[in-house]
């Protein structure tokens, strides 16, 4: 059976690729935040390490997405 002429053949990222990208970003952002929560509990410094973890997580997540998008565009 031949594929119909309306089937997508662009070779772009699939839905699974994009879902994986979302999971990749959330893990890269969430893990440093959770580490910051743990450090704040140990050192009793309420929002300091959570904010540091948030910044590190967002930068790491952004870098991860940038690298994945570069893979998709090649």
Steps between C-alpha positions, in 0.01 A plus 500: 500500500639838401488798738246764411619826356384688812727315745768710671849420376684810616744308720448745786464408866217268591259542788709258703810712434321809626364319806853380575620857465247613760606225739863587440439865586290423806763262639779748432305772682350292781807315625702813595192650667452187710869510586453861611209401723714232662791740555266763644371246750852404605638854529173675606530762226140519381490612136869538415587158358157455347553818299852392404359161397228671300754711311732204438206283394365753255841557345563124478153440356543776245838364395354149473214621282741699284714192439197280422352754261834520322482121455152530350600771255796314355 
